[in-house]
Amino acid sequence: MQLRPEQLEQRLQRGLDTLYTIHGDEPLLAQEAGDAIRAAARAAGFVERQVFTVGQHFDWSGLLGASQALSLFADRQLIEIRIPNGKPGKDGSEALQRYCQQLSPEVLTLVTLPKLDFQQQKSAWFAALDGAGPVLKVEPVERKALPAWLAQRLGRQGQRVASGEAGQQTLAFFADRVEGNLLAAHQELQKLALLYPPGELSFEQVEAAVLDVARYDVFKLGEAVLAGQVARALRMLDGLRAEGEAPVLVHWTLAEDLRGLARVRAAVDDGKPLPLALREARVWGTKEKLYERVVPTLAGHQAQHLVQAASTVDGIVKGLRHPDWPAEPWDALRRLVLMAVEAAAAAGTPTRGTRASMPRALALHA
């Protein structure tokens, strides 16, 4: 029974289920969902709480026994099952399926898991959890949704930004400072609540209070590049460098996106429909939408030029030199990012009859 995190509060108000499952890789949202369930459980009389953390050589029989043993001091109990690696194993899979078959109304169970891959979500043990109660998938808030998320959180504490474009600029600034780090975003929101009274916040107040605590995911860099977002892509690249990310990894993820772009373009040139070309290149989700935007108007020679540039940068990040490229790996990556962003932005422009050749001016002066 899939449930979005924002639906949890309303669900809890209607009554408690016997089992809840939370999985995903966003710590703040997972913590808030768990806290809401625990608070509702305490209010409903589930006084005793037992926590089982699954690790190597975990005693599953002890968990099964605890779920059937009522406390001498409390009629109801909350049992938390934490599986940090998301892999209960064969014995755990069987135990979880039995556990879900013998749920008692006197026991409320909360299962917490990390982000699960496709195969884990199709497993028998996860299907048993899904069939026994609500399953909440907590995912990071994407950059485009972050301003609205921040505005909603400000509203909870009685604060807001100005209406219109001025307010949107304030939220965009705030989002840039906390992207990829919701825990820090939560702390910055709390700071604003302490510093300023309820009401409207000015850009100057937000700028003075909010620290730059953004954390960038190397795998999101390609999305910014394919979207033609030059400022965001360069900000992410600088952030990854400041965080100590290895340039080899940054190059590999970016090069994979560029090679995928070239493969899809070549397949389309060979007469294959774009959806088929994307499936064969194993392009899914957000990247699929970005490829659909760029590929139709990107020339094949442009895609190959980017792949050749990525190959050159591959040598640079591994210690080789090239006479036409910067010797420092991060400078070379910056040029590659600029080339790719500008090509994607030009290709994504729907104007006909103005197909640009590979733009070089900005890249060569990076």
C-alpha positions as CSV (number, residue, x, y, z in Angstrom):
1,M,0.0,0.0,0.0
2,Q,2.0,2.9,-1.3
3,L,1.7,6.2,0.6
4,R,3.3,9.6,-0.1
5,P,5.0,11.3,2.9
6,E,2.6,14.2,2.6
7,Q,-0.4,11.8,3.0
8,L,0.9,10.3,6.2
9,E,-0.6,12.9,8.6
10,Q,-4.1,12.5,7.2
11,R,-3.8,8.7,7.3
12,L,-2.8,8.8,10.9
13,Q,-5.7,11.0,11.8
14,R,-8.1,8.3,10.5
15,G,-6.6,5.6,12.7
16,L,-3.5,3.5,13.1
17,D,-2.4,0.6,10.8
18,T,-0.6,-2.3,12.4
19,L,2.5,-2.0,10.2
20,Y,4.3,0.9,8.5
21,T,7.3,0.7,6.2
22,I,9.6,3.7,5.4
23,H,12.3,3.4,2.8
24,G,14.4,5.9,0.9
25,D,17.6,8.0,1.1
26,E,16.3,11.3,2.5
27,P,17.1,11.3,6.2
28,L,15.1,14.3,7.2
29,L,11.8,13.1,5.6
30,A,12.4,9.5,7.0
31,Q,13.0,10.9,10.5
32,E,9.9,13.1,10.4
33,A,7.7,10.3,9.1
34,G,9.0,7.9,11.8
35,D,8.5,10.6,14.5
36,A,4.9,11.1,13.4
37,I,4.2,7.4,13.6
38,R,5.8,7.1,17.0
39,A,3.8,10.1,18.4
40,A,0.6,8.7,17.1
41,A,1.4,5.3,18.6
42,R,2.1,6.8,22.0
43,A,-1.1,8.8,21.9
44,A,-3.0,5.5,21.1
45,G,-1.5,3.7,24.1
46,F,1.4,1.8,22.5
47,V,3.6,2.6,25.5
48,E,6.3,0.0,25.4
49,R,8.8,0.2,22.6
50,Q,11.3,-2.3,21.3
51,V,13.9,-1.6,18.6
52,F,15.5,-4.4,16.6
53,T,18.5,-3.5,14.3
54,V,19.2,-6.2,11.8
55,G,22.8,-7.0,11.3
56,Q,25.0,-10.0,10.8
57,H,23.8,-13.1,12.7
58,F,20.6,-11.4,13.7
59,D,18.2,-13.5,15.7
60,W,15.0,-13.5,13.7
61,S,13.3,-15.9,16.1
62,G,13.7,-13.4,18.9
63,L,11.9,-10.8,16.8
64,L,9.0,-13.2,16.0
65,G,8.7,-14.1,19.7
66,A,8.7,-10.5,20.8
67,S,5.8,-9.7,18.5
68,Q,3.7,-12.4,20.2
69,A,4.7,-11.7,23.8
70,L,2.5,-9.0,25.5
71,S,4.1,-6.9,28.2
72,L,3.2,-7.3,31.8
73,F,3.1,-3.6,32.2
74,A,1.5,-2.4,28.9
75,D,-1.2,-3.8,26.8
76,R,0.3,-2.5,23.6
77,Q,3.8,-2.2,22.2
78,L,5.6,-0.5,19.4
79,I,8.2,-2.7,17.6
80,E,10.7,-1.0,15.3
81,I,12.7,-3.2,12.8
82,R,15.6,-1.4,11.3
83,I,17.4,-3.0,8.3
84,P,20.3,-0.5,7.6
85,N,21.6,-2.4,4.5
86,G,18.1,-3.2,3.1
87,K,19.1,-6.9,2.8
88,P,17.5,-9.2,5.3
89,G,18.9,-12.3,3.7
90,K,17.1,-15.6,3.1
91,D,16.3,-16.3,6.8
92,G,15.1,-12.7,7.2
93,S,13.0,-12.8,4.1
94,E,11.1,-15.9,5.4
95,A,10.9,-14.3,8.9
96,L,9.4,-11.0,7.6
97,Q,6.8,-12.9,5.6
98,R,5.8,-14.9,8.7
99,Y,5.9,-11.7,10.8
100,C,3.4,-10.1,8.4
101,Q,1.1,-13.1,8.6
102,Q,0.8,-13.0,12.4
103,L,0.3,-9.3,13.0
104,S,-1.6,-8.4,16.2
105,P,-3.7,-5.3,16.8
106,E,-1.9,-5.0,20.2
107,V,1.5,-4.5,18.4
108,L,2.3,-1.6,16.0
109,T,5.4,-2.2,13.8
110,L,7.6,0.3,12.1
111,V,10.1,-1.0,9.5
112,T,12.8,1.4,8.3
113,L,15.0,0.7,5.3
114,P,17.4,2.6,3.1
115,K,16.9,3.3,-0.6
116,L,15.9,0.0,-2.3
117,D,16.7,-1.0,-5.9
118,F,14.2,-2.4,-8.3
119,Q,14.9,-6.0,-7.4
120,Q,14.6,-5.4,-3.7
121,Q,11.2,-3.8,-4.2
122,K,10.1,-6.9,-6.2
123,S,11.2,-9.3,-3.5
124,A,8.8,-11.5,-1.6
125,W,9.6,-10.0,1.8
126,F,9.0,-6.4,0.5
127,A,5.7,-7.5,-1.1
128,A,4.7,-8.9,2.3
129,L,5.4,-5.5,4.0
130,D,3.6,-3.7,1.2
131,G,0.6,-5.9,1.7
132,A,0.5,-5.5,5.4
133,G,0.4,-1.7,5.7
134,P,1.3,1.6,4.3
135,V,4.7,1.9,2.6
136,L,6.3,5.4,2.4
137,K,9.1,6.1,-0.1
138,V,11.1,9.1,1.0
139,E,13.1,10.7,-1.8
140,P,15.2,13.8,-2.0
141,V,13.4,17.0,-3.0
142,E,14.6,17.8,-6.5
143,R,16.0,21.3,-7.2
144,K,12.9,22.5,-9.2
145,A,10.6,21.5,-6.3
146,L,12.8,22.9,-3.6
147,P,11.5,26.5,-3.6
148,A,7.9,25.3,-3.1
149,W,9.1,22.9,-0.3
150,L,10.9,25.8,1.4
151,A,7.8,28.1,1.1
152,Q,5.6,25.4,2.6
153,R,8.1,24.9,5.6
154,L,8.2,28.7,6.1
155,G,4.4,28.7,6.2
156,R,4.4,26.1,9.0
157,Q,6.4,28.5,11.2
158,G,4.3,31.5,10.3
159,Q,6.8,33.1,7.9
160,R,6.6,33.8,4.1
161,V,8.5,35.6,1.4
162,A,7.3,38.5,-0.7
163,S,4.7,37.8,-3.4
164,G,5.6,37.8,-7.1
165,E,9.0,37.8,-8.7
166,A,10.8,39.2,-5.6
167,G,9.6,36.2,-3.5
168,Q,10.6,33.7,-6.2
169,Q,14.1,35.1,-6.3
170,T,14.4,34.8,-2.5
171,L,13.3,31.2,-2.6
172,A,15.6,30.5,-5.5
173,F,18.5,31.9,-3.6
174,F,17.5,29.9,-0.5
175,A,17.3,26.7,-2.6
176,D,20.7,27.2,-4.2
177,R,22.2,27.5,-0.7
178,V,20.7,24.2,0.6
179,E,20.3,22.0,-2.5
180,G,20.9,18.3,-1.8
181,N,21.0,18.8,2.0
182,L,17.5,18.8,3.5
183,L,18.8,18.3,7.1
184,A,20.7,21.5,6.8
185,A,17.8,23.2,5.1
186,H,15.7,22.3,8.1
187,Q,18.3,23.9,10.4
188,E,18.4,27.0,8.3
189,L,14.6,27.3,8.5
190,Q,14.7,26.9,12.2
191,K,17.3,29.6,12.4
192,L,15.0,32.0,10.5
193,A,12.2,31.2,12.9
194,L,14.6,32.2,15.8
195,L,16.0,35.3,14.2
196,Y,12.8,36.9,12.8
197,P,9.2,37.1,14.0
198,P,6.3,35.6,12.0
199,G,5.5,37.5,8.9
200,E,7.2,38.4,5.6
201,L,10.9,37.8,5.2
202,S,12.9,40.1,2.9
203,F,15.6,38.9,0.6
204,E,18.2,40.7,2.7
205,Q,17.1,38.8,5.8
206,V,17.3,35.4,4.1
207,E,20.7,36.3,2.5
208,A,22.1,37.4,5.9
209,A,20.9,34.3,7.7
210,V,21.2,31.3,5.4
211,L,24.6,29.6,5.1
212,D,25.8,27.9,2.0
213,V,25.3,24.3,3.0
214,A,24.4,22.8,-0.4
215,R,25.6,19.2,-1.0
216,Y,25.9,18.1,-4.6
217,D,25.3,14.7,-6.0
218,V,27.8,13.8,-8.8
219,F,25.1,11.9,-10.6
220,K,23.0,15.1,-10.8
221,L,25.6,17.0,-12.6
222,G,24.7,15.4,-15.9
223,E,21.1,16.4,-15.4
224,A,22.0,20.0,-15.1
225,V,24.3,19.8,-18.2
226,L,21.6,18.1,-20.3
227,A,19.0,20.7,-19.1
228,G,21.3,23.5,-20.4
229,Q,21.6,25.1,-16.9
230,V,25.0,26.6,-17.1
231,A,25.0,28.5,-13.8
232,R,23.7,25.5,-11.8
233,A,26.1,23.1,-13.6
234,L,29.2,25.2,-12.8
235,R,28.0,25.7,-9.2
236,M,27.6,22.0,-8.8
237,L,31.1,21.4,-10.3
238,D,32.6,23.9,-7.9
239,G,30.7,22.3,-5.0
240,L,31.9,18.8,-5.9
241,R,35.5,20.1,-6.0
242,A,35.1,21.9,-2.6
243,E,33.7,18.7,-1.1
244,G,36.8,16.7,-2.2
245,E,35.1,14.6,-4.8
246,A,37.5,12.7,-7.1
247,P,37.7,14.3,-10.6
248,V,37.9,10.8,-12.0
249,L,34.5,10.0,-10.7
250,V,33.0,13.4,-11.8
251,H,34.4,12.8,-15.3
252,W,33.2,9.2,-15.5
253,T,29.6,10.1,-14.7
254,L,29.6,13.1,-17.1
255,A,31.2,11.1,-19.9
256,E,28.7,8.3,-19.4
257,D,25.9,10.8,-20.1
258,L,27.6,12.1,-23.2
259,R,28.3,8.7,-24.6
260,G,24.7,7.8,-24.0
261,L,23.6,10.9,-25.8
262,A,25.8,9.9,-28.8
263,R,24.5,6.4,-28.8
264,V,20.9,7.5,-28.8
265,R,21.6,10.1,-31.6
266,A,23.3,7.5,-33.7
267,A,20.4,5.1,-33.2
268,V,17.9,7.7,-34.3
269,D,20.1,8.5,-37.3
270,D,19.9,4.8,-38.2
271,G,16.1,5.1,-38.3
272,K,15.1,3.9,-34.9
273,P,12.2,5.7,-33.1
274,L,13.5,7.8,-30.2
275,P,11.6,5.8,-27.5
276,L,13.2,2.6,-28.8
277,A,16.6,4.2,-28.9
278,L,16.2,5.4,-25.3
279,R,15.2,1.9,-24.1
280,E,18.1,0.2,-25.8
281,A,20.5,2.8,-24.3
282,R,18.9,2.1,-20.9
283,V,18.0,5.7,-20.3
284,W,15.2,6.1,-17.7
285,G,13.4,8.6,-15.5
286,T,14.6,12.2,-15.4
287,K,17.4,11.6,-17.9
288,E,14.9,10.2,-20.4
289,K,12.9,13.4,-20.5
290,L,16.1,15.4,-20.9
291,Y,17.3,13.2,-23.7
292,E,13.9,13.6,-25.4
293,R,14.5,17.4,-25.3
294,V,18.0,17.4,-26.6
295,V,18.3,14.5,-29.1
296,P,15.9,15.6,-31.8
297,T,17.8,18.8,-32.6
298,L,21.3,17.7,-31.7
299,A,23.5,16.9,-34.7
300,G,25.3,13.6,-34.8
301,H,28.7,15.4,-35.3
302,Q,28.0,17.5,-32.2
303,A,27.4,14.5,-30.1
304,Q,30.6,12.8,-31.4
305,H,32.6,16.0,-30.7
306,L,31.5,15.9,-27.1
307,V,32.5,12.3,-26.8
308,Q,35.9,13.1,-28.2
309,A,36.3,16.0,-25.8
310,A,35.3,13.7,-22.9
311,S,38.0,11.2,-24.1
312,T,40.6,14.0,-24.0
313,V,39.6,14.9,-20.5
314,D,39.8,11.3,-19.4
315,G,43.5,11.4,-20.2
316,I,43.9,14.7,-18.3
317,V,42.3,13.5,-15.1
318,K,44.6,10.5,-15.3
319,G,47.7,12.6,-15.6
320,L,48.2,13.1,-19.3
321,R,48.6,16.4,-21.0
322,H,47.0,17.9,-24.1
323,P,48.3,21.0,-25.9
324,D,44.9,22.5,-26.4
325,W,43.4,21.8,-23.0
326,P,44.2,22.9,-19.4
327,A,46.6,20.7,-17.5
328,E,44.6,20.9,-14.3
329,P,41.8,18.2,-14.1
330,W,39.1,20.5,-12.7
331,D,39.8,23.2,-15.3
332,A,39.5,20.6,-18.0
333,L,36.3,19.4,-16.5
334,R,35.0,22.9,-16.4
335,R,35.6,23.4,-20.1
336,L,33.9,20.1,-20.9
337,V,30.9,21.1,-18.8
338,L,30.7,24.4,-20.6
339,M,30.9,22.7,-24.0
340,A,28.2,20.2,-23.1
341,V,25.9,22.7,-21.5
342,E,26.1,25.1,-24.4
343,A,25.5,22.3,-26.9
344,A,22.5,20.9,-24.9
345,A,21.0,24.4,-24.6
346,A,21.4,25.1,-28.3
347,A,20.0,21.7,-29.2
348,G,17.1,22.1,-26.9
349,T,16.0,25.4,-28.6
350,P,13.0,24.6,-30.8
351,T,13.8,27.3,-33.3
352,R,14.1,25.8,-36.8
353,G,16.7,26.7,-39.4
354,T,19.2,27.9,-36.8
355,R,21.0,24.7,-36.0
356,A,24.3,25.9,-34.5
357,S,27.6,24.2,-35.0
358,M,29.5,23.2,-31.8
359,P,29.8,26.5,-29.8
360,R,33.5,26.9,-28.9
361,A,33.9,30.5,-27.7
362,L,32.7,30.1,-24.2
363,A,34.4,26.7,-23.7
364,L,37.8,27.9,-25.0
365,H,37.8,30.9,-22.6
366,A,36.7,28.8,-19.5
